[in-house]
Amino acid sequence: MLSVVITFGSTVQERIAAAVQNHYAGLLDGKVVSWELQFRRVPELKSEEVKILSVRSDDNVALRGARVCWVAVEEKSKRREIPVTITLKTVERIPVAAIDIQPRTPLSLDLVEWREMPTGHLGQAHILSADELAIGWAKVRIPAGTILTSRKIVPQPAVTLGQNVDLVIRVGRIEAKAAGKALEDGRVGENIRVLNTASGFRLRGKIASNGEVIVE
C-alpha cells in the first residue's frame, strides 16, 4: 500500500498531492487489497506560503475510478477549497457467481466465490458485502463469473409469488382474517396483489411481516 509523508519543503503542488495520497491511504486501509492513485489535475498555486489544512472527499460512494476531492488551503489568511481530480485504481476481494444463477434464486455461499481482481473500471458500482449477499436473491439471470453488484441482487422479499399468506381484512373498526395467496413478490411495507382463496376476490394489501398482508 502506498504511503506518502507530506514534505513542506517541496512545491505547493507536490504538498497537495502528498496530502491527497495520505487522505486516501487512511480511507482505503484494510478495505482493498492494493491501490494506485493517479493525478489528472492539480490546480497550480503560485504562492509558496500556502498552508494545507485538510482534504475532503465523498466517502458515500465507492472509492474507485475517476473522482474529485477538495483540498482546503489557507493563503494570505484567506481560506478556500480547491478541487483535485484523480483516478483510483483498486484491487479488491469481490464476490462473483460460482455457477449460473437463475432469477429469483436466494443466494447462499455455495453459489458465490471470492476473487481478488482490479476493480477501477467498475467506478461507483456497489459491490455487495457478505452480509448483503446473505439476504439477497437474484433479480436477473447471473452467468458464472459475473461480479455480484446491487444492480443484479435485491433483498429477499418477505412474500413471494404463489406463497400462501394470512390476510388481515379491515373495514372501519371491523377486522377479519382469511387465507390468501400472493400474486406477486414484495418486501415488508410494500403493497402487492393477493387472492382471497375462499372468495376468489383479488385484492391489494400491504405486507406487514413474512406471510401476513393487511387489506384495508
N, C-alpha and C positions, 0 to 999 in steps of 0.2 A: 504494500500500500504506500502511495506517495505521501510524503510529509515534507512541508517546506517551512523553514523558520524565517520570519519577517526580518529583513536586514534594513535598517533605517539609513544606511549609507548608500543604498542603491537609488536608482531613479524613481520618480513617483510611480510610473507605470509598473516597474518591477515590484515595488512595495504593494501596489494594489493587487497585482497578480498573486503575490505571496499570501496576502490576506484572504483572497478568494480560495486559494488552494487549502489553506488551513481551515477555512469555514467548511468546505465540503469534506475534508478529511474527518472532521468531527461528526458530520451528518451521516456519512457512509460507513463509519467504523462499525464493523460487526454486522452490517446489513447486506453487503455484497462480497463476492469472492475477491474481486480486484476491480480497479477502475483507473481510467485515464482522463485527464481534463485538458481540453484544447481551447485556447482563447481565440475567439473570432473577432472581437472588437473590444479594445480597452481605450476609452477616451483619453486624449492627450491633455495633461495638465502641466503647464509650463513652470509654475512656481514650485520650488523645492521645499517650501515651507508648509506644504500640505500635510495635515495630520490625519491619519486614517483612524476613524472612530469605531466602525462596525461594518459587518456585511449582513445583508438581509436577503432571504430567498423565499420562494413559495414552497413551503415544506408539505403542502397538502396534496401535491401531485407526485407522480413517480420521479425519482431522482435519476433521470437518464435522458439522453437526447439533447437537442438544442434548447436553450433556455436563457433567461435574463436574470441576473441578480443585481442588487443595488448596494453600492458601497457608500457609506456615509463618511464624508470628509469635512474637515474644517480648514478653511483657507482665509487668512487675514481676519480671523474672528467671525467669519461667516460659515454657517453650516449648510451643506446641501448633499443630496444623494445623486450619484452618477450611475448610469446603467452600464453593466459589463455583460457582453454576450459571450456565452461559452457553449461547448458541447461536451457532455459527459458520456464516455464510452465505458459501459459497465459489463462485468461478467457476474452473473447471478446463478444461484441454485434454484431452478424453476421446475414446476410440475408440467409434465407432458402426458398425453394419453398413451398408456402402455398397449392398448388394443383399440380397435374401432369402438366408439361408444355411441349407442343409438339415442335419439331424442327421448326425453322423459326417463332416463336411467339415473337412479340415485348413485352418487359417487361413493366409492369405497377404495381402500388402499390398494387392493389388487388390480384396480383399473388405472392406477397412476404410478409413474416413476419420476424420480427427481434427477435432473441433469444440470451440469454446470455449462453454461453457454453464454456467448456475447448477447447482450440484450439492448445495446444502444439503439438499434434500429426499431425497437418497439415504442420508443418515445414515451408518451404518458399513459400507455395501456396499463390497466390494473391487472397485475399477475396475482392470482389467488394464493392465499396462505393455506397452510394445512388446516387451520380452524375453519376457514371459509369453505374449503373443499369438503369437510366432514358434513356440512349441512346443505350441500349443493346437489343439483341434478342437471343433466344436460338439456339445454334449451334447443340445441340443434344437433345434427349428427357431427361427431368429432372424430376425424380419422386418426389412426395411430400416429404418434409422433408430433401431434399438434399441441402447441402451448395452450394451457388452460388459463383463460382470462375471463374477466367478468362479462365480456360480450357473448361468451358461449355457455356460461354457467349461471343459473339463478338459484336462490334458496329453495329448498324443497317446499312445496305447498303444504298447507295444513289439511287441505281436502283435494282429492284428485278425481278426475273424470271417472264416473261409474261407481264411485265409492258410496256405500250406504252411510247415511248421515241421520242424526236426530234433528228434526225440525221443531223449533220453538215458535209457534204462531201467536202473535199478539195483535189483538184488536181492542184498542182502548185499554181498559183495565183487565180484560179477559185474556187469559193465556192458555194455550192448549199445546200438546205435544203430539207429534206424528212421525211416522217413519218416512224417510225420503231418500233420494238418490241424487248425487251431484251430477250436473250436466256439463261441468267444466272445472278446471283446476282453479285454485285460489289460495291466498295466504290469509292469515288472521287479519280481520278488518276490511277485507275486500268483499264486494258484492258479486255473487255468482248466481247462475240459473240452477234451480233444483226442481226435482219432480216429487210431488206428494204421491207416494206409491199406492196409497189407499184410494184417493180420489182421482188420480190421473192428472191433476192440475199441475201446470208448470208455473213456478213462482220465482221471484228473486229475493234473495236474502243475504244477510251479512254473516260472514264466518266469525263465530265467537271464540272457537277453540277447535282443536283437532276433532273432527266428526260432529260438530254442533253448528247449526245455521239458524239464525234468528230471522224470521219473516214478519214484517210489520206492515 
